[in-house]
Amino acid sequence: MPRAHVSHLAFWATILVAGTATAGVTPYLSINQLNGANISTCTTTLAVEAGALTALYGTNTYNWALAGPTVKTKSETITCNFGTQCQLPSFYVTVPAVSGNYQVKLAVFGTNDEYSNQINVAASSGGPTPMARINGSTAANVSVLDDGPMRLDGSASLCSPNNYFLSIELSNKYWNRLGGEFAKWLTTADYQKYGSISAFDVQTWAEDHGFRFIAGQYYRVKLAVAPPWNERTQLMLITPYIPGPGEVRIRHKISGKCLYVDTNSSQSVRNWTCWGDKNMAFLIDNLGNGEVHLRHKKTQRCLVAVAVDGGTAKSWGPCWADPDMAFVIDALGGGDVRLRSKSTQKCLYGDTTNGRPVRNFTCWNDPNMALVIDPF
């Protein structure tokens, strides 16, 4: 028996005396010095250790059996005299590293059989192994809607506790890389912001770092673990956003850019060339008295004008009875409108450059303030 194991049992023997003659002996089980309900290992063998913290008075034969993918047995006879410290029943064996559920049984004549805790082992002899799911799918090709979610689950990966590398790269349907990769080792800060590795928000994580997903495009999503390096890649197709009833886009007449809420920059409102992007979807909520809320569908925030001429329009949410969220739609003819803040009397106007902020200015007959509300 290894010296470390003898010392472990000797420690318990110094503080425990024998149990009663009628009591059973309940064993405990540890594998690779771990006794949690679920463990993973990258070794070629499992070091199985079991023991009981009491012994029976008299001379008894203890019959051990390891239940699991590998079955091992052992018998030992121990004499325990009244009033003395006793050798404790123990079982130690090395078995091949095979995934499965393990438990030991300790049988002693004249007592009920006792069973240990159960340990589910995920074993790999080839080092860290990534296991990835996108929205619950392990398929090599996965389709997700443009409005998400895009959730990555890497929790089934073996032997890589929170040491994950994630990569997103533009591709075609033949898995050919088209460049534009964003990749990094995930950190504690990433998990705190985007969720644990069992439900990691890939979409928000990538978009927060300037990576934009485009409907109809393919992307390689790679999860890697280390050391040594091992990776798994899935091909993700972004299917077009399907707008719901009443959704509209707000388009700047001169530039043709559509408004969207920038969730990465203090809720500012920006503009981009119009296309079927969920970020451009708005709902117009009628408040009565000719007033409306301009509610962003994805974030459920309402547009808010600011009191300063040239100031960047904002969004706040959820929408509520805030006078700064109330807008009036002024018809200009030909389908053009101005969007005027009821409280500030400022009108929204766009920009000719993608990504530039939407601003507001005191309303007047300025063609830059002409907007079009298009059904999505």
Backbone hydrogen bonds, N-H to C=O, Kabsch-Sander energy under -0.5 kcal/mol:
donor,donor_aa,acceptor,acceptor_aa,energy
6,V,2,P,-2.0
7,S,3,R,-2.5
8,H,4,A,-1.9
9,L,5,H,-2.3
10,A,6,V,-2.7
11,F,7,S,-2.0
12,W,8,H,-1.5
13,A,9,L,-2.3
14,T,10,A,-1.6
15,I,11,F,-0.6
15,I,12,W,-1.1
16,L,12,W,-1.3
18,A,84,T,-0.7
19,G,55,A,-3.1
26,T,24,G,-0.5
28,Y,51,G,-2.5
30,S,49,E,-2.8
31,I,34,L,-3.1
32,N,47,A,-2.7
33,Q,47,A,-0.5
34,L,31,I,-1.5
39,I,120,N,-2.4
41,T,122,A,-2.1
46,L,95,V,-3.4
48,V,46,L,-0.9
48,V,93,V,-2.7
49,E,30,S,-2.9
49,E,47,A,-0.5
50,A,91,F,-3.1
51,G,28,Y,-1.5
52,A,89,P,-1.9
53,L,26,T,-0.7
58,G,80,C,-3.2
60,N,58,G,-0.6
60,N,78,I,-2.4
62,Y,60,N,-0.6
62,Y,76,E,-3.4
63,N,61,T,-0.6
63,N,107,A,-2.7
64,W,62,Y,-0.7
64,W,74,K,-3.7
65,A,105,K,-1.6
66,L,72,K,-3.4
67,A,65,A,-0.6
67,A,103,Q,-3.7
72,K,66,L,-0.9
72,K,70,T,-0.5
74,K,64,W,-1.9
76,E,62,Y,-1.9
78,I,60,N,-2.6
78,I,76,E,-0.5
80,C,58,G,-2.5
80,C,78,I,-0.5
84,T,81,N,-1.6
91,F,50,A,-2.7
93,V,48,V,-2.2
95,V,46,L,-2.1
97,A,44,T,-2.5
98,V,96,P,-1.1
100,G,121,V,-2.1
102,Y,119,I,-2.8
103,Q,67,A,-2.0
105,K,65,A,-2.3
106,L,114,E,-2.9
107,A,63,N,-2.5
107,A,105,K,-0.5
109,F,61,T,-0.6
111,T,108,V,-2.1
114,E,106,L,-2.3
116,S,104,V,-2.4
119,I,102,Y,-2.3
120,N,37,A,-3.1
121,V,100,G,-3.3
121,V,119,I,-0.6
122,A,39,I,-2.4
123,A,121,V,-0.7
124,S,41,T,-2.0
129,T,158,L,-1.5
133,R,153,D,-1.3
134,I,137,S,-2.4
135,N,133,R,-0.6
135,N,151,R,-3.0
137,S,134,I,-1.9
142,V,235,L,-3.1
144,V,237,L,-2.7
146,D,239,T,-1.7
148,G,145,L,-2.1
152,L,200,F,-2.6
153,D,133,R,-2.7
154,G,152,L,-0.6
154,G,197,I,-3.1
157,S,154,G,-1.8
158,L,129,T,-2.6
162,N,160,S,-0.8
163,N,160,S,-1.0
164,Y,162,N,-0.6
165,F,224,A,-2.6
166,L,184,K,-2.3
167,S,222,K,-2.2
168,I,182,F,-2.8
169,E,220,R,-1.8
170,L,179,G,-1.1
171,S,218,Y,-2.5
172,N,176,N,-1.0
175,W,172,N,-1.9
178,L,170,L,-2.9
179,G,170,L,-0.5
182,F,168,I,-2.8
184,K,166,L,-1.9
186,L,164,Y,-2.7
191,Y,187,T,-2.0
192,Q,188,T,-2.3
193,K,189,A,-1.7
194,Y,190,D,-3.3
195,G,191,Y,-1.6
199,A,196,S,-1.8
200,F,152,L,-2.8
201,D,194,Y,-2.4
202,V,150,M,-1.8
202,V,200,F,-1.5
203,Q,150,M,-0.9
205,W,201,D,-2.1
206,A,202,V,-2.6
207,E,203,Q,-2.6
208,D,204,T,-2.5
209,H,205,W,-0.5
209,H,206,A,-1.0
210,G,207,E,-1.8
211,F,206,A,-2.4
212,R,210,G,-0.7
216,G,238,I,-4.2
217,Q,214,I,-1.9
218,Y,171,S,-0.8
219,Y,236,M,-2.2
220,R,169,E,-3.3
221,V,219,Y,-0.6
221,V,234,Q,-3.1
222,K,167,S,-2.5
222,K,220,R,-0.6
223,L,232,R,-2.7
224,A,165,F,-2.7
225,V,230,N,-2.8
226,A,163,N,-0.7
230,N,225,V,-2.0
232,R,223,L,-2.3
234,Q,221,V,-2.5
235,L,140,A,-3.4
236,M,219,Y,-3.3
236,M,234,Q,-0.6
237,L,142,V,-2.9
237,L,235,L,-0.5
238,I,217,Q,-2.5
239,T,144,V,-3.0
239,T,237,L,-0.8
241,Y,276,G,-0.7
247,E,244,G,-1.6
248,V,282,F,-2.7
249,R,374,D,-2.7
251,R,249,R,-0.7
251,R,372,V,-3.3
252,H,257,K,-3.4
253,K,251,R,-0.5
253,K,370,A,-2.3
256,G,252,H,-2.5
258,C,272,W,-3.7
259,L,250,I,-2.4
260,Y,270,R,-2.5
261,V,279,N,-0.8
262,D,260,Y,-0.5
262,D,268,S,-2.9
263,T,261,V,-0.9
265,S,262,D,-1.0
268,S,265,S,-1.8
269,V,313,A,-1.9
270,R,260,Y,-2.9
271,N,356,R,-1.7
272,W,258,C,-1.9
274,C,256,G,-1.1
277,D,275,W,-2.7
280,M,277,D,-2.0
281,A,278,K,-1.6
282,F,248,V,-2.7
283,L,295,R,-3.0
285,D,283,L,-0.7
285,D,293,H,-2.2
286,N,284,I,-0.6
287,L,291,E,-2.8
288,G,291,E,-0.8
291,E,288,G,-2.0
292,V,327,F,-2.5
293,H,285,D,-2.3
295,R,283,L,-2.7
295,R,293,H,-0.8
296,H,294,L,-0.5
296,H,301,R,-3.4
297,K,281,A,-2.3
300,Q,296,H,-2.2
302,C,316,W,-3.4
303,L,294,L,-2.2
304,V,314,K,-3.2
305,A,324,D,-0.9
310,G,360,N,-3.1
311,G,308,V,-2.3
313,A,358,V,-2.6
314,K,304,V,-2.7
315,S,267,Q,-1.2
316,W,302,C,-2.2
319,C,300,Q,-0.9
322,D,320,W,-2.9
325,M,322,D,-2.2
326,A,323,P,-1.1
327,F,292,V,-2.7
328,V,340,R,-2.9
329,I,290,G,-0.6
330,D,328,V,-0.8
330,D,338,R,-2.7
331,A,329,I,-0.6
332,L,336,D,-3.0
333,G,336,D,-0.8
336,D,333,G,-1.6
337,V,371,L,-2.9
338,R,330,D,-2.3
340,R,328,V,-2.7
340,R,338,R,-0.7
341,S,346,K,-3.0
342,K,326,A,-2.7
343,S,323,P,-0.5
343,S,326,A,-0.5
345,Q,341,S,-1.9
347,C,361,F,-3.4
348,L,339,L,-1.8
349,Y,359,R,-2.4
350,G,368,N,-0.8
355,G,271,N,-3.2
356,R,353,T,-1.9
358,V,269,V,-3.3
359,R,349,Y,-2.0
360,N,311,G,-1.5
361,F,347,C,-1.9
363,C,345,Q,-1.5
366,D,364,W,-2.7
369,M,366,D,-2.1
370,A,367,P,-1.4
371,L,337,V,-3.1
372,V,251,R,-2.9
373,I,335,G,-0.5
374,D,249,R,-2.6
374,D,372,V,-0.8
376,F,247,E,-2.5
